[in-house]
């Protein structure tokens, strides 16, 4: 039997996991046990785990399978992008992760993770390489809050693409708004995904409601509470930026005073 050569290629790699997922696993199993229809059957169904998996699949189904691969194992999600021939995918990947963050938040889950670039073996059932290891370390050691960290290598590659390419102004705006800085760390501004949403009010309202739920639920658990407090502060800061500037830059939107008033009411 001949041996196959596995090839390292340039890839952008995102690794995220779900905060507090261990507790959810027990909920899923209990939910499945309660829905058992046939006594003694080994086959169980959990509506909660169905919802979780379908949330992941609904987002990844939108990906171009020629340029993206994705993996789901327990609460860990890995998405890779073949950006070499189409570097605009470096922006697309950030929006994809933002959409994943939003979709899971609507179901009551929040994500934490890291994104890096580098040489990677990326096949249907195989994902091996330094970028995944680094993205995992970013998630496990430095992300801390519900946020997605971005490596300096990723940011530098994206900046190089923007400088060397005659691109629309919108791409440069996306770059500035999608990647924020905190001291030495870079992280994804998941709230900027609002520019791709038709209903701005529903977008901000759903985020607000879920963040407040987590703040209230963890009011006596300081280690967890401060994580969602950080997210609430990020939400408020971006909402101010959006109302004072970005909302007026959207090509297909003429914001009314009524809409602006409604959005102002959504501050946490």
C-alpha positions in Angstrom: 0.0 0.0 0.0 1.5 3.3 -1.1 2.0 6.1 1.5 0.3 9.4 0.9 2.1 12.7 1.3 0.3 15.3 3.3 1.0 18.8 2.2 1.4 21.9 4.4 -0.4 25.0 2.9 -1.0 28.5 3.9 -4.2 28.8 5.9 -6.1 31.1 8.2 -7.2 29.1 11.2 -9.9 30.0 13.8 -10.4 27.9 17.0 -13.3 28.7 19.3 -15.1 27.0 22.2 -18.3 27.6 24.2 -18.0 29.1 27.6 -19.4 26.9 30.4 -20.0 24.1 28.0 -19.2 21.3 30.5 -22.3 22.0 32.4 -24.3 22.0 29.2 -23.1 18.5 28.4 -24.9 17.2 31.4 -28.0 19.2 30.5 -28.0 17.6 27.0 -27.7 14.1 28.4 -30.5 14.7 30.9 -32.7 16.2 28.2 -32.1 13.2 26.0 -32.9 10.8 28.9 -36.2 12.6 29.5 -37.3 12.2 25.8 -36.7 8.4 25.7 -39.7 6.9 23.9 -38.8 3.2 23.8 -38.0 1.5 27.1 -34.4 0.3 27.2 -33.5 1.8 23.8 -29.9 3.0 23.4 -31.1 5.7 20.9 -31.9 9.0 22.6 -32.6 12.5 21.2 -32.0 15.8 22.9 -33.7 18.9 21.5 -31.0 21.1 23.2 -28.1 19.3 21.5 -30.1 19.5 18.2 -30.4 23.2 18.6 -26.6 23.5 19.4 -25.5 21.5 16.4 -28.0 23.1 14.0 -26.8 26.6 15.1 -23.3 25.6 14.0 -24.5 24.0 10.8 -26.7 27.0 9.8 -23.7 29.3 9.8 -21.2 26.9 8.2 -23.7 26.0 5.5 -23.1 29.5 4.1 -19.4 28.9 3.6 -17.8 28.4 0.2 -16.6 24.8 0.6 -13.9 25.4 -2.1 -12.1 27.8 0.3 -13.3 27.0 3.8 -13.2 23.8 5.9 -14.8 23.4 9.3 -14.7 20.9 12.2 -16.9 20.5 15.3 -15.7 18.3 18.1 -17.6 18.7 21.4 -17.6 22.4 22.2 -14.6 23.1 20.0 -15.1 24.6 16.6 -12.3 25.0 14.0 -12.8 26.9 10.7 -10.0 27.3 8.2 -9.7 29.5 5.1 -7.6 29.1 2.0 -6.9 32.8 1.5 -3.9 32.6 -0.9 -5.7 33.1 -4.2 -8.4 35.2 -2.6 -7.1 37.3 0.3 -10.4 39.0 0.8 -11.3 35.8 2.6 -9.3 37.2 5.5 -12.1 39.6 6.0 -14.8 37.0 5.2 -13.5 34.7 7.9 -13.8 37.5 10.5 -17.4 38.1 9.5 -18.1 34.3 9.6 -16.8 34.1 13.2 -18.8 37.2 14.1 -21.9 35.5 12.7 -21.2 32.3 14.6 -20.7 34.4 17.8 -24.1 36.1 17.2 -26.0 32.9 16.3 -24.8 31.1 19.4 -25.4 34.2 21.6 -29.1 34.1 20.5 -29.3 30.6 21.9 -27.7 31.7 25.2 -24.1 30.5 24.4 -21.0 32.7 24.2 -17.8 31.9 22.5 -14.1 32.5 23.2 -11.3 31.7 20.8 -8.3 32.7 18.7 -7.4 33.2 15.0 -3.9 32.7 13.5 -2.3 32.1 10.1 0.5 29.8 8.9 1.4 26.4 7.4 -1.3 23.8 7.9 -2.4 20.4 6.8 -6.1 20.9 6.0 -8.0 17.8 4.7 -11.4 16.4 5.2 -10.6 14.5 8.3 -7.2 15.9 9.2 -6.3 19.3 10.8 -2.6 19.6 11.8 -0.4 22.6 12.2 1.1 25.4 14.4 -1.7 27.9 13.6 -4.3 25.6 15.3 -2.0 25.1 18.3 -1.5 28.9 18.6 -5.1 29.7 18.2 -5.9 27.1 21.0 -3.4 28.7 23.3 -4.8 32.2 22.6 -8.3 30.8 23.5 -7.2 28.9 26.6 -4.7 31.3 28.1 -5.4 34.9 26.9 -8.9 35.3 25.7 -10.3 35.2 29.3 -13.5 37.1 28.3 -16.1 36.1 25.7 -13.9 37.3 22.8 -12.0 36.0 19.9 -8.3 37.0 19.9 -6.5 37.7 16.6 -2.7 37.1 16.2 -0.4 39.9 15.1 0.5 37.7 12.1 -3.1 37.7 10.9 -3.5 41.4 11.4 -0.2 42.1 9.5 -1.2 39.9 6.6 -4.5 41.6 6.3 -2.9 45.1 6.4 -0.4 43.9 3.7 -3.3 42.9 1.5 -5.1 46.2 2.0 -1.9 48.2 1.2 -0.9 46.3 -1.9 -4.4 46.0 -3.4 -6.7 48.5 -5.0 -9.7 47.7 -2.8 -13.0 49.4 -2.0 -13.0 51.8 1.0 -15.5 49.5 2.7 -12.8 46.8 3.1 -10.5 49.2 4.9 -13.4 50.3 7.1 -14.2 46.7 7.8 -10.6 46.1 8.8 -10.5 49.0 11.3 -13.8 48.1 12.9 -13.4 44.3 12.9 -10.1 44.3 14.8 -9.7 46.1 18.1 -6.8 46.4 20.4 -6.4 46.0 24.2 -2.8 46.6 25.3 -0.8 44.0 23.5 -3.9 41.9 22.5 -5.9 42.1 19.3 -9.5 40.9 19.3 -12.5 40.6 17.0 -15.2 43.2 17.3 -18.2 40.9 16.9 -20.7 43.7 17.1 -19.6 45.2 13.8 -21.6 42.3 12.2 -24.6 44.7 12.5 -23.6 46.2 9.1 -24.7 42.9 7.5 -28.1 42.8 9.3 -31.2 44.3 7.9 -32.9 44.7 11.2 -30.5 46.7 13.4 -32.8 46.8 16.4 -33.3 43.1 16.6 -29.5 42.6 16.3 -28.7 44.8 19.2 -31.7 43.8 21.3 -30.9 40.1 21.1 -27.3 40.8 22.2 -28.5 43.1 25.0 -31.0 40.6 26.4 -28.6 37.7 26.4 -25.7 39.7 28.0 -28.1 41.0 30.7 -29.3 37.4 31.4 -25.8 36.3 32.0 -25.0 39.3 34.2 -28.1 38.6 36.3 -27.6 34.8 36.5 -23.9 35.2 37.6 -24.4 38.2 39.9 -22.9 36.3 42.8 -20.2 34.5 40.8 -17.5 37.2 40.5 -15.1 35.2 38.2 -17.9 34.7 35.7 -19.7 38.0 36.2 -16.6 40.1 35.3 -16.4 38.3 32.0 -19.9 39.4 30.9 -19.4 42.8 32.4 -16.5 43.2 30.0 -18.7 42.1 27.1 -21.4 44.6 28.3 -18.9 47.4 28.3 -17.7 46.5 24.8 -21.4 46.4 23.6 -22.1 49.9 25.0 -18.9 51.3 23.5 -19.6 50.0 20.1 -23.3 51.0 20.2 -22.1 54.6 20.8 -19.7 54.4 17.9 -22.4 53.0 15.7 -25.0 55.6 16.6 -22.5 58.5 16.3 -20.8 57.5 13.1 -21.1 54.1 11.5 -24.9 54.1 11.0 -24.5 57.1 8.7 -21.9 55.4 6.5 -24.1 52.4 5.5 -24.9 52.7 1.8 -28.3 51.1 1.9 -29.5 52.7 5.1 -31.0 56.1 5.8 -31.4 56.1 9.6 -34.5 57.8 10.9 -34.6 59.7 14.2 -37.0 57.0 15.4 -34.6 54.2 14.7 -31.7 56.1 16.4 -33.9 56.6 19.4 -34.9 53.0 19.6 -31.2 51.9 19.4 -30.2 54.4 22.1 -32.7 52.7 24.4 -30.8 49.4 24.1 -27.8 50.5 26.1 -27.0 48.2 29.0 
